[in-house]
Amino acid sequence: ILIVDDDNNIAELVALYLTKECFETKIVNDGEEALKQFHIFHPDLILLDIAMPGMDGYETLNKMKKIPAAGSVPIIFLTGFSDVDYEVRGLKSGAVDYIVKPFVKEVLLARVECHLQYEEERIREERTEEMKENETYKKMQEVLSPIEWKIAQAVAKGMDNREIAAEYHYSYGYVKNVITRIFSKLEVEKRRDLRKMFEG
């Protein structure tokens, strides 16, 4: 996670909270350095202040969005500006969220985790689309019935039998039987083998 803030005390506090949750962090103090470090650090998420010397947060965000590799990286404004106009401008500029200082640690962590999970899901969906061109993927679609295909996808996402039953309103026993048929048709023995097939 790239933390962009000219206030080192705030930046280091944020980094401390994130590091304790096992996130890797990098602190920079201005927009120019943030643009340089993006290409080196390749962050999964950026926490960006607005009021900074030289290039402010809005300009930094606009320049970030012009970098092809940065287009999908979630950017959250973390700022002392509480006025709604600043927030609206930030969100319209392309930020995914807006957190006002002083912030609550639990809220900060929850929002960071939420946006990272959302991005992971987006990437997973993109990979799923790419896998549709994969021969193994096509073969699975041909072999499995629509219901088996749906449940196989759920297994590949890491859902257990009870979660699948609840999600699709099937009985636990029915889900278990369908998964047994899937394993038989695809000649796999374990759930991780099925996940590997979806990963291509």
Phi, psi and chi 1 to 4 in degrees:
 res  aa     phi    psi   chi1   chi2   chi3   chi4
   1 ILE       -  127.4  -64.8  174.8      -      -
   2 LEU   -93.2  122.2 -177.3   62.3      -      -
   3 ILE  -105.4  119.0  -56.7  165.5      -      -
   4 VAL  -115.1  105.3 -171.2      -      -      -
   5 ASP  -158.3  133.8 -159.9  -43.7      -      -
   6 ASP   -80.0   -9.2   62.5  -37.7      -      -
   7 ASP   -94.4  102.9 -173.7  -28.5      -      -
   8 ASN   -62.5  -33.5  -94.2  -34.9      -      -
   9 ASN   -62.0  -45.9  -68.9  -30.8      -      -
  10 ILE   -65.8  -46.6  -67.0  -67.6      -      -
  11 ALA   -59.5  -43.4      -      -      -      -
  12 GLU   -69.6  -33.6  -71.1  174.8    2.2      -
  13 LEU   -66.1  -45.0 -179.7   62.4      -      -
  14 VAL   -61.2  -44.3  171.6      -      -      -
  15 ALA   -61.4  -38.8      -      -      -      -
  16 LEU   -61.9  -47.4  176.3   64.2      -      -
  17 TYR   -59.4  -44.5  -69.3  156.0      -      -
  18 LEU   -71.4  -38.9  -67.4  170.5      -      -
  19 THR   -63.0  -37.7  -58.0      -      -      -
  20 LYS   -64.1  -22.1  -75.4 -175.1  175.5  179.9
  21 GLU   -96.7   15.1  -62.9  -61.6  -40.9      -
  22 CYS    72.4   24.4  -61.7      -      -      -
  23 PHE   -91.0  142.1  -69.2  111.8      -      -
  24 GLU   -86.8  134.1 -177.0 -179.7   -5.3      -
  25 THR  -127.0  157.1   62.3      -      -      -
  26 LYS  -140.2  129.9  174.1   72.2  175.9  177.9
  27 ILE  -104.8  131.9  -64.2  173.4      -      -
  28 VAL  -131.6  157.4  -63.0      -      -      -
  29 ASN  -108.0   -0.1  -60.1  122.9      -      -
  30 ASP  -156.2  168.3   58.1   66.6      -      -
  31 GLY   -64.8  -40.5      -      -      -      -
  32 GLU   -60.0  -45.0  -70.9  -73.0   -6.3      -
  33 GLU   -67.7  -33.2 -173.1   62.6   22.0      -
  34 ALA   -61.8  -42.2      -      -      -      -
  35 LEU   -64.4  -39.7  -66.1  171.5      -      -
  36 LYS   -67.5  -45.4  -68.2  177.2 -175.1  177.3
  37 GLN   -70.6  -23.5  -72.8  -63.4  -35.7      -
  38 PHE   -57.1  -43.7  177.4   85.1      -      -
  39 HIS   -70.6  -20.9  -63.5  -74.3      -      -
  40 ILE   -93.8  -45.3  -60.4  170.4      -      -
  41 PHE   -86.5  -28.1 -171.1   62.0      -      -
  42 HIS    48.3   63.9  -56.9  -64.3      -      -
  43 PRO   -70.7  153.7   29.6  -37.5      -      -
  44 ASP   -87.2  -18.1  -66.1  -41.4      -      -
  45 LEU  -157.4  149.9 -175.9  141.4      -      -
  46 ILE  -125.5  130.1  -60.8  169.1      -      -
  47 LEU  -103.4  120.0  -70.0  169.3      -      -
  48 LEU  -126.5  125.8  178.5   61.5      -      -
  49 ASP   -78.3  159.7 -170.6   17.0      -      -
  50 ILE   -95.9  -54.6  -69.3  178.1      -      -
  51 ALA   -83.0  100.1      -      -      -      -
  52 MET  -137.4  152.8  -62.9 -177.3  -68.1      -
  53 PRO   -65.6  145.7   22.8  -33.2      -      -
  54 GLY    76.5 -116.3      -      -      -      -
  55 MET   -79.5  120.7 -170.3 -172.8  -55.3      -
  56 ASP   -80.2  178.8   68.6   12.7      -      -
  57 GLY   -63.9  -37.1      -      -      -      -
  58 TYR   -64.2  -45.4  -63.5  122.3      -      -
  59 GLU   -66.0  -40.3 -172.7  179.0   -5.7      -
  60 THR   -60.1  -44.9  -58.2      -      -      -
  61 LEU   -62.3  -44.6 -176.1  148.0      -      -
  62 ASN   -60.2  -40.4  -71.4  -26.3      -      -
  63 LYS   -71.8  -34.8  -69.9 -167.7  175.2 -176.0
  64 MET   -60.7  -43.1  -79.0  -80.9 -173.8      -
  65 LYS   -65.7  -17.6  -70.0  -61.6 -178.2 -178.6
  66 LYS   -85.2  -10.8  -67.8  177.4 -178.4  177.5
  67 ILE   -83.5  118.0  -57.8  172.9      -      -
  68 PRO   -49.1  -44.4  -28.5   36.8      -      -
  69 ALA   -71.6  -17.0      -      -      -      -
  70 ALA   -97.1   -6.4      -      -      -      -
  71 GLY   -55.8  -34.5      -      -      -      -
  72 SER  -103.3    0.4   61.1      -      -      -
  73 VAL   -74.4  124.0  175.4      -      -      -
  74 PRO   -64.2  132.3  -15.9   28.9      -      -
  75 ILE  -119.8  123.9  -62.2  177.4      -      -
  76 ILE  -112.7  126.3  -61.0  175.2      -      -
  77 PHE   -76.9  129.8  -86.6  123.9      -      -
  78 LEU  -123.2  100.2 -177.7   59.5      -      -
  79 THR  -143.0  161.9  175.7      -      -      -
  80 GLY   -85.9   -5.8      -      -      -      -
  81 PHE   -80.3  111.9  -66.9  133.0      -      -
  82 SER   -97.3   -8.6   58.8      -      -      -
  83 ASP   -63.1  137.9 -168.6  -81.2      -      -
  84 VAL   -62.8  -29.6   68.3      -      -      -
  85 ASP   -62.2  -38.0  -69.4  -21.0      -      -
  86 TYR   -65.0  -42.0  -72.8  100.9      -      -
  87 GLU   -64.6  -45.5 -178.4  172.4   -1.1      -
  88 VAL   -61.1  -45.3  169.6      -      -      -
  89 ARG   -61.0  -41.4 -179.2 -178.0  173.6 -171.4
  90 GLY   -63.0  -44.6      -      -      -      -
  91 LEU   -68.8  -37.7  -64.3  173.8      -      -
  92 LYS   -68.7  -25.0  -75.7 -173.6  174.7 -179.9
  93 SER   -76.1  -15.3  -63.9      -      -      -
  94 GLY   121.6    1.0      -      -      -      -
  95 ALA   -69.2  146.5      -      -      -      -
  96 VAL   -88.2  -15.5  -62.3      -      -      -
  97 ASP  -161.4  168.7 -148.3  -24.3      -      -
  98 TYR  -145.2  115.8 -169.4   99.1      -      -
  99 ILE  -118.0  130.8  -58.0  173.6      -      -
 100 VAL   -96.8  135.1  176.4      -      -      -
 101 LYS   -81.7  147.3  -54.6  170.3 -171.8  172.8
 102 PRO   -70.8  138.8   26.6  -34.1      -      -
 103 PHE  -103.5  160.8   56.1   85.1      -      -
 104 VAL   -92.2  126.6  177.2      -      -      -
 105 LYS   -52.1  -46.9  179.0 -176.3   74.6  171.2
 106 GLU   -63.8  -35.9  -70.3   76.3   12.9      -
 107 VAL   -68.7  -44.3  172.1      -      -      -
 108 LEU   -57.1  -50.2  171.8   68.5      -      -
 109 LEU   -63.8  -40.1  -66.0  174.7      -      -
 110 ALA   -63.6  -42.0      -      -      -      -
 111 ARG   -70.7  -38.5  -67.8 -168.3 -179.4 -176.7
 112 VAL   -61.0  -48.9  165.1      -      -      -
 113 GLU   -62.8  -39.3  -70.0  173.2    0.2      -
 114 CYS   -61.2  -47.3  175.5      -      -      -
 115 HIS   -71.9  -31.6  -70.5  -64.5      -      -
 116 LEU   -67.8  -41.2  -74.5  173.1      -      -
 117 GLN   -65.1  -40.5  -71.8  172.0    3.7      -
 118 TYR   -61.9  -42.0  179.1   83.0      -      -
 119 GLU   -67.1  -39.5 -178.2   61.4   13.0      -
 120 GLU   -61.2  -41.4  -73.8  176.7    3.6      -
 121 GLU   -65.9  -39.7 -177.7   61.1   28.8      -
 122 ARG   -62.4  -43.4 -174.2 -166.4   65.2   77.5
 123 ILE   -64.9  -39.8  -68.1  171.8      -      -
 124 ARG   -62.2  -40.7 -170.5 -179.9  -62.5  115.8
 125 GLU   -66.2  -37.3  -71.3  176.2   -0.1      -
 126 GLU   -63.9  -42.1  -79.2 -173.2   -2.6      -
 127 ARG   -65.7  -35.0  -72.5  176.1  179.3  169.1
 128 THR   -62.3  -41.1  -61.2      -      -      -
 129 GLU   -63.0  -40.7  -70.0  -61.0  -43.4      -
 130 GLU   -65.3  -35.8  -68.5  172.3   -0.8      -
 131 MET   -69.2  -17.8  -76.1 -170.2  -66.5      -
 132 LYS   -62.8  -20.3  -71.8 -178.9  179.5  178.0
 133 GLU   -87.6   -9.4  -57.8  -59.7  -40.3      -
 134 ASN   -76.5  135.9 -176.6  -70.3      -      -
 135 GLU   -63.1  -39.9  -72.9  -58.4  -41.5      -
 136 THR   -61.7  -41.5  -58.6      -      -      -
 137 TYR   -60.4  -46.0 -166.8   94.5      -      -
 138 LYS   -63.6  -40.0  -70.4 -179.7  178.5  178.8
 139 LYS   -63.0  -40.7 -177.6  179.5  178.6 -179.4
 140 MET   -61.5  -41.7  -74.6 -167.8  -69.6      -
 141 GLN   -63.4  -34.7  -76.3 -176.1  -54.0      -
 142 GLU   -72.3  -36.5  -68.0  172.0   -1.0      -
 143 VAL   -79.7  -37.0  170.4      -      -      -
 144 LEU   -92.4  147.4  -58.1  177.7      -      -
 145 SER   -72.9  165.6   70.3      -      -      -
 146 PRO   -55.6  -41.0  -29.8   37.1      -      -
 147 ILE   -68.3  -42.6  -68.6  175.7      -      -
 148 GLU   -63.2  -40.2  -70.0  167.5  -14.5      -
 149 TRP   -61.7  -44.4  175.3 -111.2      -      -
 150 LYS   -62.0  -44.7  179.6  168.7   65.1  174.5
 151 ILE   -71.5  -34.7  -68.9  179.4      -      -
 152 ALA   -62.0  -39.5      -      -      -      -
 153 GLN   -64.4  -39.1  -74.2 -178.9  -57.9      -
 154 ALA   -64.9  -41.3      -      -      -      -
 155 VAL   -62.5  -42.0  171.8      -      -      -
 156 ALA   -63.7  -27.4      -      -      -      -
 157 LYS   -80.5   -5.8  -70.8  178.5 -178.7  177.7
 158 GLY    98.8    6.6      -      -      -      -
 159 MET   -76.3  142.3  -63.2  173.0   67.2      -
 160 ASP   -90.5  176.1   62.2   29.0      -      -
 161 ASN   -59.4  -41.5  -68.8    6.7      -      -
 162 ARG   -67.0  -39.6  -65.2 -170.0 -173.4  -77.7
 163 GLU   -64.7  -40.2  -70.2  172.7  -30.2      -
 164 ILE   -65.8  -42.8  -64.5  170.0      -      -
 165 ALA   -60.2  -43.7      -      -      -      -
 166 ALA   -68.1  -39.5      -      -      -      -
 167 GLU   -65.8  -41.9  175.8   72.4   16.8      -
 168 TYR  -107.6    6.3  -62.3  115.2      -      -
 169 HIS    60.9   42.7  -53.4  -69.7      -      -
 170 TYR  -107.9  164.0  -63.4  141.1      -      -
 171 SER   -77.8  155.8   70.1      -      -      -
 172 TYR   -59.7  -43.2  177.3   85.3      -      -
 173 GLY   -62.9  -38.8      -      -      -      -
 174 TYR   -64.2  -44.7  177.3   74.7      -      -
 175 VAL   -61.0  -43.2  170.5      -      -      -
 176 LYS   -60.7  -42.2 -173.8  176.2 -180.0 -179.4
 177 ASN   -66.8  -40.0  -71.2  -23.7      -      -
 178 VAL   -64.4  -41.6  170.9      -      -      -
 179 ILE   -65.5  -35.7  -68.8  175.6      -      -
 180 THR   -61.8  -42.2  -61.3      -      -      -
 181 ARG   -64.7  -39.8  -69.8 -156.1  -53.0  -90.3
 182 ILE   -61.8  -47.2  -68.0  169.5      -      -
 183 PHE   -59.6  -40.8  -77.2    9.1      -      -
 184 SER   -66.1  -46.0  176.5      -      -      -
 185 LYS   -66.2  -36.5  -72.9 -176.1  177.0 -177.7
 186 LEU   -94.2   -2.8  -61.2 -180.0      -      -
 187 GLU    58.2   48.8  -61.2  179.0  -20.7      -
 188 VAL  -122.3  159.4  -63.1      -      -      -
 189 GLU  -113.1  -25.4  -64.5 -178.8   -2.3      -
 190 LYS  -129.8  158.2  -62.1 -179.7 -180.0  179.3
 191 ARG   -62.5  -36.5  -59.8  172.2   87.7   94.0
 192 ARG   -66.5  -28.9   66.4  169.3  175.9  -95.3
 193 ASP   -66.4  -38.2  -63.3  -31.6      -      -
 194 LEU   -67.2  -41.6 -179.9   57.9      -      -
 195 ARG   -60.4  -39.4  -75.2 -164.3  -70.2  -90.1
 196 LYS   -63.2  -35.6  -73.6  179.3 -179.0  178.2
 197 MET   -64.3  -37.7  -66.0 -177.8   74.3      -
 198 PHE   -73.5  -26.9  -86.8   86.5      -      -
 199 GLU   -76.4  -15.7  -68.9  168.8    0.0      -
 200 GLY    81.4      -      -      -      -      -
